[in-house]
Amino acid sequence: MAVYTDIAEDDLKWFLTEYDAGTLLSYKGIAEGVENSNFLLHTSKAPLILTLYEKRVEKSDLPFFLGLMQHLSARGLSCPLPLPRRDGALLGSLSGRPAALISFLEGMWLRKPEAKHCREVGRALAEMHVAGEGFEMKRPNALSLDGWRGLWEKSEARADEVEPGLQGEIRSELDFLAAAWPKNLPSGVIHADLFPDNVFFLGDELSGLIDFYFACNDLLAYDVSICLNAWCFEKDGAYNITKGMAMLEGYQSVRALSDEEIAALPVLARGSALRFFLTRLYDWLMTPEGAMVTKKDPLEYLRKLRFHRQIGSAAEYGLSL
């Protein structure tokens, strides 16, 4: 469910007068996503996405997200483009929430991606990293190494309710990552959430990337590790090395990973698995029953974390060394 704030038709029509967007023909809520309220609008000019930013999104971060989409689009990356208001601002207000109009991107996300799709995702991720160069705004990654321990502290007391022994295991993992986390790797703007539902395809052709609301500045190879976790494991928990090989080949066809990034990939993959485990664990334990947030199983990412602990080198992910 992704409509937390409803909107009245008259209010929406007034909102649209602040844009060169045409007149409203119809609108409906979009039931995917978990952070914001989203609506598909049909106007006399073009279909558009209306996003109302909910309380989980910091208003102070919105200029970064919207400005980044403008920057990436101008650099040739296929992604949604925020529409400016008549006064030039990218952000308005509707139903008591910050709101933006975003261009509609054709395509669908894949429920069963194959290796060929993973190659396209790897290529598109590298294109985004290259296109992000020169974007002057900065946003630290609150969900990386420095933020994990604070997030863990919110769930630690109840962690063993999910699986006995979890408290000790995650404490040890946090200590390991604090000591082993790589420094001085190439960094820049990362997507940080490039899961299958944030990549659109038309047939087998990738049509664009969406949902930049976790984007931030961090290690570029960390973004690669997030995609390995999100795209290259099967539903039974097995790592698909064919998909991993295709994704890494696609990425390196645009931007070659350095020797230092390659060596760090197993540690980065452990870190990205822990990041999604911790956010899922928090939602699993703290979200009241009946709330309009879809809870995802944290144990899926605990299993991935345990897999990465057994990895000795990036070659085991399918990377040609």
The 8 nearest C-alpha neighbors of each residue, nearest first, counted from 0:
[[1, 30, 31, 291, 2, 33, 292, 32],
 [2, 0, 30, 36, 32, 33, 31, 3],
 [1, 3, 36, 4, 0, 37, 28, 5],
 [2, 4, 36, 1, 5, 35, 291, 53],
 [5, 3, 2, 36, 6, 94, 51, 53],
 [4, 6, 3, 2, 7, 94, 36, 28],
 [5, 7, 94, 8, 4, 11, 10, 93],
 [8, 6, 10, 9, 11, 5, 94, 12],
 [7, 9, 11, 10, 12, 6, 26, 13],
 [8, 10, 12, 11, 7, 13, 14, 6],
 [11, 9, 13, 7, 8, 12, 14, 6],
 [10, 12, 14, 8, 13, 9, 15, 7],
 [11, 13, 9, 15, 14, 10, 8, 23],
 [14, 12, 10, 16, 11, 15, 9, 17],
 [13, 15, 11, 12, 16, 17, 10, 93],
 [16, 14, 12, 17, 18, 13, 11, 20],
 [15, 17, 13, 18, 14, 12, 19, 20],
 [16, 18, 15, 84, 85, 14, 19, 13],
 [19, 17, 84, 20, 85, 16, 15, 83],
 [18, 20, 21, 85, 17, 84, 16, 15],
 [19, 21, 18, 44, 15, 22, 42, 45],
 [20, 22, 43, 44, 42, 19, 23, 15],
 [23, 21, 42, 43, 24, 20, 15, 12],
 [22, 24, 42, 25, 41, 12, 43, 21],
 [23, 25, 42, 41, 22, 43, 26, 40],
 [26, 24, 41, 23, 40, 42, 27, 39],
 [25, 27, 40, 39, 41, 38, 28, 24],
 [28, 26, 38, 39, 29, 40, 25, 37],
 [27, 29, 38, 37, 2, 39, 30, 26],
 [30, 28, 38, 37, 31, 1, 27, 39],
 [29, 31, 0, 1, 28, 2, 32, 37],
 [32, 30, 1, 29, 0, 33, 37, 196],
 [33, 31, 1, 34, 30, 0, 35, 29],
 [32, 34, 1, 292, 35, 0, 31, 293],
 [33, 35, 32, 55, 53, 1, 36, 56],
 [36, 34, 52, 53, 51, 33, 1, 37],
 [37, 35, 2, 51, 1, 3, 50, 4],
 [38, 36, 50, 29, 49, 28, 2, 35],
 [39, 37, 28, 49, 29, 27, 48, 40],
 [38, 40, 48, 27, 26, 47, 28, 49],
 [41, 39, 26, 47, 46, 25, 48, 38],
 [40, 42, 46, 25, 24, 26, 23, 45],
 [41, 43, 23, 24, 22, 44, 45, 21],
 [42, 44, 21, 22, 45, 23, 24, 41],
 [45, 43, 21, 42, 20, 46, 22, 41],
 [46, 44, 42, 43, 47, 41, 20, 21],
 [45, 47, 41, 40, 103, 42, 39, 48],
 [48, 46, 103, 102, 40, 101, 39, 45],
 [47, 49, 39, 101, 38, 103, 100, 40],
 [50, 48, 100, 38, 37, 99, 101, 39],
 [51, 49, 37, 99, 98, 36, 52, 48],
 [52, 50, 98, 36, 96, 97, 35, 53],
 [53, 51, 35, 97, 96, 98, 50, 56],
 [52, 54, 35, 55, 56, 51, 96, 34],
 [53, 55, 56, 52, 57, 58, 35, 96],
 [56, 54, 53, 57, 34, 52, 35, 58],
 [57, 55, 54, 53, 58, 52, 34, 60],
 [56, 58, 59, 60, 55, 54, 61, 53],
 [57, 59, 60, 61, 56, 97, 52, 62],
 [58, 60, 57, 61, 62, 63, 56, 64],
 [61, 59, 58, 57, 63, 62, 64, 56],
 [60, 62, 64, 63, 58, 59, 65, 57],
 [63, 61, 65, 64, 66, 60, 59, 89],
 [64, 62, 66, 61, 60, 65, 67, 136],
 [65, 63, 61, 67, 66, 62, 212, 211],
 [66, 64, 68, 62, 67, 63, 61, 81],
 [67, 65, 69, 63, 68, 64, 62, 70],
 [66, 68, 70, 64, 69, 65, 63, 71],
 [69, 67, 71, 65, 70, 66, 80, 72],
 [68, 70, 66, 72, 67, 71, 80, 73],
 [71, 69, 67, 73, 68, 72, 66, 74],
 [72, 70, 74, 68, 76, 73, 69, 130],
 [71, 73, 76, 75, 69, 74, 70, 68],
 [72, 74, 70, 71, 75, 69, 76, 68],
 [75, 73, 71, 72, 130, 76, 70, 131],
 [76, 74, 72, 73, 77, 71, 130, 78],
 [77, 75, 72, 71, 74, 78, 127, 130],
 [76, 78, 207, 72, 75, 208, 206, 79],
 [77, 79, 208, 207, 209, 76, 72, 80],
 [80, 78, 102, 101, 104, 209, 103, 81],
 [79, 81, 102, 101, 69, 68, 82, 78],
 [82, 80, 101, 100, 102, 65, 83, 89],
 [81, 83, 100, 101, 89, 80, 84, 102],
 [84, 82, 89, 87, 88, 81, 85, 18],
 [85, 83, 18, 87, 86, 88, 17, 89],
 [84, 86, 18, 87, 17, 83, 19, 88],
 [85, 87, 84, 88, 83, 17, 18, 89],
 [88, 86, 84, 83, 85, 89, 82, 90],
 [89, 87, 84, 83, 90, 86, 85, 91],
 [90, 88, 83, 84, 82, 99, 81, 87],
 [89, 91, 99, 88, 98, 97, 92, 84],
 [90, 92, 98, 97, 99, 89, 93, 88],
 [93, 91, 97, 98, 96, 95, 94, 90],
 [92, 94, 95, 96, 98, 97, 14, 91],
 [95, 93, 96, 6, 92, 4, 5, 10],
 [94, 96, 93, 92, 97, 4, 51, 98],
 [95, 97, 93, 94, 92, 51, 98, 52],
 [98, 96, 92, 52, 91, 51, 93, 90],
 [99, 97, 51, 92, 91, 50, 90, 93],
 [98, 100, 90, 50, 49, 91, 101, 89],
 [99, 101, 49, 82, 48, 81, 50, 47],
 [100, 102, 81, 48, 80, 82, 47, 79],
 [101, 103, 47, 80, 79, 48, 81, 104],
 [102, 104, 47, 48, 46, 101, 105, 79],
 [105, 103, 79, 102, 106, 207, 78, 206],
 [106, 104, 103, 206, 107, 199, 201, 200],
 [105, 107, 199, 200, 201, 206, 104, 108],
 [108, 106, 199, 200, 109, 201, 105, 198],
 [107, 109, 199, 196, 198, 200, 195, 110],
 [110, 108, 111, 112, 195, 107, 196, 200],
 [109, 111, 112, 108, 195, 196, 107, 113],
 [112, 110, 109, 113, 195, 108, 233, 116],
 [113, 111, 109, 116, 110, 114, 117, 230],
 [112, 114, 116, 115, 117, 111, 242, 118],
 [113, 115, 242, 117, 116, 245, 118, 241],
 [116, 114, 118, 117, 113, 119, 245, 242],
 [115, 117, 119, 118, 113, 114, 112, 120],
 [116, 118, 246, 114, 120, 119, 115, 245],
 [117, 119, 246, 249, 245, 121, 115, 116],
 [118, 120, 116, 122, 117, 121, 123, 249],
 [121, 119, 117, 123, 122, 118, 124, 116],
 [122, 120, 250, 246, 249, 118, 124, 119],
 [121, 123, 250, 249, 119, 125, 120, 124],
 [124, 122, 126, 120, 125, 121, 119, 127],
 [125, 123, 127, 121, 126, 122, 120, 128],
 [124, 126, 128, 250, 122, 127, 123, 254],
 [127, 125, 123, 129, 124, 128, 130, 122],
 [126, 128, 130, 124, 125, 129, 131, 123],
 [129, 127, 125, 131, 126, 130, 124, 188],
 [128, 130, 126, 131, 127, 132, 125, 254],
 [131, 129, 127, 132, 128, 74, 71, 126],
 [132, 130, 128, 129, 188, 134, 127, 71],
 [133, 131, 130, 129, 134, 187, 128, 188],
 [132, 134, 135, 131, 130, 70, 136, 187],
 [135, 133, 132, 131, 136, 70, 67, 188],
 [134, 136, 133, 137, 132, 67, 131, 63],
 [137, 135, 134, 63, 138, 67, 66, 62],
 [138, 136, 216, 135, 139, 215, 63, 134],
 [137, 139, 215, 216, 140, 136, 63, 60],
 [140, 138, 216, 215, 141, 137, 217, 142],
 [139, 141, 142, 215, 143, 216, 217, 138],
 [140, 142, 146, 143, 139, 145, 144, 147],
 [143, 141, 146, 140, 147, 274, 144, 145],
 [142, 144, 146, 140, 145, 141, 147, 274],
 [143, 145, 147, 146, 142, 177, 270, 176],
 [144, 146, 143, 147, 148, 141, 142, 149],
 [147, 145, 142, 141, 143, 144, 149, 148],
 [148, 146, 150, 149, 144, 145, 151, 143],
 [147, 149, 151, 150, 146, 152, 145, 173],
 [148, 150, 152, 151, 147, 146, 153, 145],
 [151, 149, 147, 148, 152, 153, 146, 277],
 [150, 152, 148, 153, 154, 149, 155, 147],
 [153, 151, 155, 149, 150, 154, 148, 156],
 [152, 154, 151, 150, 155, 149, 281, 156],
 [155, 153, 151, 152, 156, 281, 157, 158],
 [156, 154, 158, 152, 157, 151, 153, 166],
 [155, 157, 154, 158, 152, 159, 153, 166],
 [158, 156, 155, 160, 159, 154, 284, 161],
 [159, 157, 155, 160, 161, 156, 166, 165],
 [158, 160, 163, 162, 161, 165, 157, 164],
 [159, 161, 158, 157, 162, 163, 165, 284],
 [162, 160, 159, 158, 163, 157, 165, 298],
 [161, 163, 159, 160, 165, 164, 158, 298],
 [164, 162, 159, 165, 160, 161, 158, 166],
 [165, 163, 166, 167, 159, 162, 168, 158],
 [166, 164, 168, 159, 167, 163, 162, 158],
 [167, 165, 168, 164, 169, 158, 155, 159],
 [166, 168, 170, 165, 169, 164, 171, 172],
 [169, 167, 165, 171, 170, 166, 172, 164],
 [168, 170, 172, 171, 166, 167, 165, 173],
 [169, 171, 167, 173, 172, 168, 166, 174],
 [172, 170, 174, 168, 169, 173, 175, 167],
 [173, 171, 169, 175, 174, 170, 176, 168],
 [172, 174, 176, 170, 175, 171, 177, 169],
 [175, 173, 171, 177, 172, 176, 170, 178],
 [176, 174, 172, 178, 173, 177, 179, 171],
 [177, 175, 179, 173, 180, 178, 174, 172],
 [176, 178, 174, 175, 180, 179, 173, 144],
 [177, 179, 175, 176, 180, 174, 173, 181],
 [180, 178, 176, 177, 175, 181, 266, 174],
 [181, 179, 176, 177, 178, 182, 266, 267],
 [182, 180, 179, 263, 183, 184, 266, 267],
 [181, 183, 184, 180, 218, 185, 179, 263],
 [182, 184, 185, 181, 186, 218, 259, 260],
 [183, 185, 182, 186, 218, 260, 181, 259],
 [186, 184, 218, 219, 183, 187, 220, 260],
 [187, 185, 218, 219, 217, 184, 216, 188],
 [188, 186, 216, 217, 219, 189, 218, 132],
 [187, 189, 216, 215, 131, 128, 217, 214],
 [190, 188, 191, 214, 215, 216, 222, 219],
 [189, 191, 214, 192, 211, 193, 213, 222],
 [192, 190, 189, 214, 222, 213, 193, 225],
 [193, 191, 190, 194, 213, 225, 214, 197],
 [194, 192, 197, 191, 190, 226, 195, 198],
 [193, 195, 229, 197, 196, 192, 226, 230],
 [196, 194, 197, 198, 108, 109, 193, 230],
 [197, 195, 108, 194, 198, 109, 199, 193],
 [196, 198, 209, 195, 194, 193, 208, 210],
 [199, 197, 208, 195, 196, 108, 207, 209],
 [200, 198, 108, 107, 106, 207, 206, 205],
 [199, 201, 205, 206, 106, 107, 204, 202],
 [202, 200, 106, 204, 203, 206, 205, 107],
 [201, 203, 204, 200, 205, 106, 107, 206],
 [202, 204, 201, 200, 205, 116, 115, 119],
 [205, 203, 201, 200, 202, 206, 119, 116],
 [204, 206, 200, 207, 199, 201, 119, 203],
 [205, 207, 200, 199, 201, 204, 106, 77],
 [208, 206, 77, 78, 199, 205, 198, 209],
 [207, 209, 198, 78, 197, 199, 77, 210],
 [208, 210, 197, 78, 211, 198, 79, 207],
 [211, 209, 212, 197, 208, 213, 192, 193],
 [210, 212, 214, 213, 190, 209, 64, 68],
 [211, 213, 214, 210, 64, 56, 61, 190],
 [212, 214, 211, 191, 192, 215, 190, 210],
 [215, 213, 190, 211, 212, 189, 191, 188],
 [214, 216, 138, 140, 188, 189, 139, 213],
 [217, 215, 188, 187, 139, 138, 189, 140],
 [216, 218, 186, 187, 219, 189, 140, 215],
 [219, 217, 186, 221, 220, 185, 184, 187],
 [218, 220, 186, 221, 222, 185, 187, 189],
 [221, 219, 223, 222, 218, 260, 224, 264],
 [220, 222, 224, 218, 223, 219, 267, 225],
 [223, 221, 225, 220, 219, 224, 191, 189],
 [224, 222, 220, 226, 221, 225, 227, 219],
 [223, 225, 268, 227, 221, 226, 222, 267],
 [226, 224, 222, 228, 223, 227, 271, 229],
 [227, 225, 229, 223, 228, 224, 230, 193],
 [228, 226, 224, 231, 225, 230, 229, 223],
 [229, 227, 225, 226, 230, 231, 224, 232],
 [228, 230, 226, 194, 227, 225, 231, 232],
 [231, 229, 227, 226, 228, 232, 195, 117],
 [230, 232, 227, 242, 239, 243, 238, 228],
 [233, 231, 238, 237, 239, 236, 230, 228],
 [232, 234, 236, 237, 235, 238, 231, 239],
 [233, 235, 236, 232, 237, 299, 238, 231],
 [234, 236, 233, 237, 232, 238, 299, 302],
 [237, 235, 233, 234, 232, 238, 302, 303],
 [238, 236, 233, 232, 235, 239, 234, 231],
 [237, 239, 232, 231, 240, 233, 236, 243],
 [240, 238, 231, 241, 242, 232, 237, 243],
 [239, 241, 243, 242, 317, 316, 244, 238],
 [242, 240, 244, 243, 239, 245, 114, 317],
 [243, 241, 114, 245, 240, 231, 244, 239],
 [244, 242, 240, 246, 241, 245, 317, 231],
 [243, 245, 317, 241, 247, 242, 246, 318],
 [244, 246, 118, 242, 248, 243, 247, 114],
 [247, 245, 118, 121, 117, 249, 243, 248],
 [246, 248, 250, 244, 249, 245, 251, 121],
 [249, 247, 245, 251, 250, 246, 244, 252],
 [250, 248, 122, 118, 121, 246, 252, 247],
 [249, 251, 121, 122, 247, 125, 248, 252],
 [250, 252, 255, 254, 253, 248, 249, 247],
 [251, 253, 249, 250, 248, 254, 122, 255],
 [254, 252, 251, 250, 125, 122, 126, 255],
 [255, 253, 251, 125, 252, 250, 256, 129],
 [256, 254, 251, 257, 253, 252, 250, 125],
 [255, 257, 260, 261, 254, 251, 258, 220],
 [256, 258, 260, 259, 261, 255, 185, 184],
 [259, 257, 261, 260, 262, 256, 263, 320],
 [258, 260, 262, 257, 261, 263, 184, 256],
 [261, 259, 263, 257, 262, 258, 256, 264],
 [260, 262, 258, 264, 263, 259, 313, 257],
 [263, 261, 259, 260, 264, 258, 313, 312],
 [264, 262, 260, 261, 266, 265, 267, 259],
 [263, 265, 267, 261, 266, 262, 268, 313],
 [266, 264, 268, 267, 263, 307, 310, 269],
 [267, 265, 269, 268, 264, 263, 270, 180],
 [268, 266, 270, 264, 269, 265, 221, 224],
 [269, 267, 224, 265, 271, 270, 266, 264],
 [270, 268, 266, 272, 304, 267, 271, 307],
 [269, 271, 267, 273, 268, 272, 274, 266],
 [270, 272, 274, 268, 273, 225, 269, 267],
 [273, 271, 269, 304, 270, 274, 275, 300],
 [272, 274, 276, 270, 271, 275, 277, 269],
 [275, 273, 271, 277, 272, 276, 270, 278],
 [276, 274, 278, 277, 272, 273, 279, 271],
 [275, 277, 273, 300, 297, 279, 274, 278],
 [278, 276, 280, 274, 275, 279, 273, 281],
 [279, 277, 281, 275, 280, 276, 282, 274],
 [278, 280, 297, 282, 276, 277, 281, 283],
 [281, 279, 283, 277, 297, 278, 282, 276],
 [280, 282, 278, 284, 279, 283, 285, 154],
 [283, 281, 279, 286, 285, 280, 284, 294],
 [284, 282, 280, 281, 294, 279, 285, 286],
 [285, 283, 281, 282, 286, 280, 154, 157],
 [284, 286, 282, 281, 283, 287, 154, 280],
 [285, 287, 282, 284, 283, 288, 290, 292],
 [288, 286, 290, 289, 285, 284, 282, 283],
 [287, 289, 290, 286, 291, 285, 292, 294],
 [288, 290, 287, 291, 292, 286, 293, 294],
 [289, 291, 292, 288, 287, 286, 293, 294],
 [290, 292, 0, 289, 293, 3, 1, 33],
 [293, 291, 290, 33, 294, 0, 286, 1],
 [292, 294, 295, 291, 33, 0, 290, 282],
 [293, 295, 283, 292, 282, 296, 279, 286],
 [296, 294, 279, 297, 293, 283, 282, 280],
 [295, 297, 298, 299, 279, 294, 283, 280],
 [298, 296, 279, 276, 280, 299, 300, 295],
 [297, 299, 301, 300, 296, 302, 276, 161],
 [300, 298, 297, 302, 301, 296, 303, 236],
 [301, 299, 303, 276, 302, 298, 272, 297],
 [300, 302, 298, 304, 303, 299, 276, 305],
 [303, 301, 305, 300, 304, 299, 298, 306],
 [304, 302, 300, 306, 305, 301, 272, 307],
 [303, 305, 301, 272, 307, 269, 306, 302],
 [304, 306, 302, 308, 303, 307, 301, 309],
 [307, 305, 303, 304, 308, 309, 302, 310],
 [308, 306, 310, 304, 309, 305, 269, 265],
 [309, 307, 305, 306, 310, 304, 269, 265],
 [308, 310, 307, 306, 311, 305, 265, 304],
 [311, 309, 307, 308, 312, 265, 315, 306],
 [310, 312, 309, 313, 265, 315, 308, 314],
 [313, 311, 314, 310, 315, 265, 262, 264],
 [312, 314, 315, 316, 318, 264, 261, 265],
 [315, 313, 318, 317, 316, 312, 319, 320],
 [316, 314, 313, 317, 312, 310, 318, 311],
 [317, 315, 314, 313, 243, 318, 240, 244],
 [318, 316, 244, 314, 315, 240, 243, 319],
 [317, 319, 314, 244, 316, 313, 320, 247],
 [320, 318, 314, 317, 244, 248, 313, 247],
 [319, 318, 314, 313, 261, 317, 258, 312]]
